[in-house]
Amino acid sequence: MRKSKPKKREILPDPKYGDPMVTKFVNNMMLRGKKNLAYQVFYYAIDKVTEKTGEDGLEVWKKALANVTPAVEVRSRRIGGATFQIPSEIRPGRKMSIGMKNLIKFSRKRHEKSMGEKLAGEIVAAYKEEGSAYKKKEDTHRMADANKAFSHFRF
């Protein structure tokens, strides 16, 4: 490559909890640049989670995020006219990104009144190791396990 890699931008901590991971999550959740609204939705969801579980909402969110974060993924690779699904480890930054995006995506698909309630429901489900985002992670792991025989074709 001719150019140097771009510098990683420093993500500032969020105003309420002082955690940069929360900011990253809110940035993923934000639509049309409405960051304040995204923060309001997230904080409402954390309050709801605290209400539902009786535990610290932020800790429940972190555990839920860890539960939906995949460790391996399958990548397609053409070898001699055939396409193989090759399981590979995921680098830490991408792992967290996939986990967050899955949690948000499946929250949006839930059937509750507001986005805050949808997000809270999906966080509680992921914390209990159930729900769509957790199922997606399990499916990814199962697919990687089924294609373990092709792991010698690594990139």
C-alpha positions as CSV (number, residue, x, y, z in Angstrom):
1,M,0.0,0.0,0.0
2,R,1.2,3.5,-0.8
3,K,-0.5,5.5,1.8
4,S,-0.2,5.1,5.5
5,K,-3.1,3.9,7.5
6,P,-5.4,6.6,8.9
7,K,-5.1,7.3,12.6
8,K,-7.7,5.8,15.0
9,R,-9.9,8.6,16.3
10,E,-10.2,8.9,20.0
11,I,-13.8,8.4,21.1
12,L,-14.8,10.7,24.0
13,P,-16.6,9.2,27.0
14,D,-20.3,9.8,27.4
15,P,-21.6,12.5,29.7
16,K,-23.5,10.3,32.2
17,Y,-21.3,7.2,32.8
18,G,-18.0,8.4,31.5
19,D,-17.5,5.3,29.3
20,P,-16.2,5.5,25.7
21,M,-17.9,2.2,24.9
22,V,-21.3,3.8,25.6
23,T,-20.4,6.6,23.1
24,K,-19.4,4.0,20.5
25,F,-22.8,2.2,21.0
26,V,-24.7,5.5,20.8
27,N,-22.8,6.4,17.6
28,N,-23.9,3.1,16.1
29,M,-27.5,3.6,17.2
30,M,-27.7,7.2,16.0
31,L,-29.8,8.0,12.9
32,R,-29.5,11.1,10.7
33,G,-26.9,12.7,13.1
34,K,-29.3,13.0,16.0
35,K,-26.9,12.1,18.8
36,N,-28.8,13.7,21.7
37,L,-31.9,11.7,20.8
38,A,-29.7,8.5,20.6
39,Y,-28.3,9.3,24.1
40,Q,-31.8,9.8,25.5
41,V,-33.0,6.5,24.0
42,F,-29.9,4.7,25.4
43,Y,-30.3,6.2,28.9
44,Y,-34.0,5.4,29.0
45,A,-33.2,1.8,28.0
46,I,-30.6,1.5,30.8
47,D,-33.1,2.9,33.3
48,K,-35.7,0.3,32.1
49,V,-33.1,-2.5,32.4
50,T,-32.4,-1.5,36.0
51,E,-36.1,-1.5,36.6
52,K,-36.7,-4.9,35.1
53,T,-33.6,-6.7,36.5
54,G,-33.1,-4.9,39.8
55,E,-29.3,-4.8,39.0
56,D,-27.0,-2.0,37.7
57,G,-28.3,-1.3,34.2
58,L,-24.8,-0.5,32.7
59,E,-23.3,-3.7,34.0
60,V,-26.2,-5.7,32.6
61,W,-25.7,-3.9,29.2
62,K,-22.0,-4.8,29.3
63,K,-22.7,-8.5,30.1
64,A,-25.4,-8.6,27.4
65,L,-22.9,-7.1,24.9
66,A,-20.3,-9.7,25.8
67,N,-23.0,-12.4,25.4
68,V,-23.8,-11.3,21.8
69,T,-20.2,-10.7,20.7
70,P,-19.0,-13.5,18.3
71,A,-15.5,-14.9,18.6
72,V,-15.3,-16.5,15.1
73,E,-16.9,-15.8,11.7
74,V,-17.0,-17.5,8.3
75,R,-15.5,-15.8,5.2
76,S,-16.1,-16.9,1.7
77,R,-13.1,-17.9,-0.4
78,R,-12.9,-19.2,-3.9
79,I,-10.5,-22.1,-4.4
80,G,-10.4,-23.9,-7.7
81,G,-14.0,-23.1,-8.8
82,A,-15.6,-23.9,-5.5
83,T,-16.5,-21.4,-2.8
84,F,-15.6,-22.4,0.7
85,Q,-16.8,-20.9,4.0
86,I,-13.6,-20.6,6.0
87,P,-13.9,-20.0,9.8
88,S,-11.5,-17.3,11.1
89,E,-10.9,-15.4,14.3
90,I,-12.2,-11.9,14.5
91,R,-10.0,-9.0,15.7
92,P,-11.2,-7.4,18.9
93,G,-12.4,-4.1,17.4
94,R,-14.5,-5.8,14.8
95,K,-15.8,-8.3,17.4
96,M,-17.2,-5.4,19.5
97,S,-18.6,-3.6,16.5
98,I,-20.4,-6.7,15.3
99,G,-21.9,-7.3,18.8
100,M,-23.1,-3.7,19.0
101,K,-24.6,-3.7,15.5
102,N,-26.4,-7.0,16.1
103,L,-27.9,-5.8,19.4
104,I,-29.1,-2.6,17.7
105,K,-30.4,-4.3,14.6
106,F,-32.4,-6.9,16.5
107,S,-33.7,-4.2,18.9
108,R,-35.2,-2.3,16.0
109,K,-37.0,-5.5,14.8
110,R,-38.8,-6.0,18.2
111,H,-42.5,-5.3,18.6
112,E,-42.7,-2.8,21.5
113,K,-43.8,0.8,21.7
114,S,-40.6,2.9,21.7
115,M,-37.0,2.3,20.7
116,G,-36.0,2.6,24.3
117,E,-38.3,-0.2,25.3
118,K,-37.2,-2.3,22.4
119,L,-33.5,-1.8,23.3
120,A,-34.2,-2.6,26.9
121,G,-36.0,-5.8,26.0
122,E,-33.2,-6.9,23.7
123,I,-30.5,-6.1,26.4
124,V,-32.4,-8.1,29.0
125,A,-32.9,-11.0,26.6
126,A,-29.2,-11.0,25.7
127,Y,-28.2,-10.8,29.4
128,K,-30.3,-14.0,29.9
129,E,-28.6,-15.6,26.9
130,E,-31.7,-15.6,24.8
131,G,-33.2,-13.3,22.1
132,S,-32.4,-12.7,18.4
133,A,-29.0,-11.1,18.8
134,Y,-27.8,-14.1,21.0
135,K,-29.3,-16.5,18.5
136,K,-27.4,-14.8,15.6
137,K,-24.1,-15.2,17.6
138,E,-24.9,-18.9,18.2
139,D,-25.7,-19.4,14.5
140,T,-22.4,-17.8,13.5
141,H,-20.5,-20.1,15.9
142,R,-22.4,-23.1,14.7
143,M,-21.6,-22.3,11.0
144,A,-17.9,-21.8,11.9
145,D,-17.9,-25.2,13.7
146,A,-19.6,-26.9,10.8
147,N,-16.9,-25.6,8.4
148,K,-14.0,-26.4,10.7
149,A,-12.7,-28.8,8.0
150,F,-11.8,-25.9,5.7
151,S,-9.8,-24.0,8.3
152,H,-6.5,-25.0,6.7
153,F,-7.4,-22.7,3.7
154,R,-6.9,-19.7,6.1
155,F,-6.2,-16.2,4.5
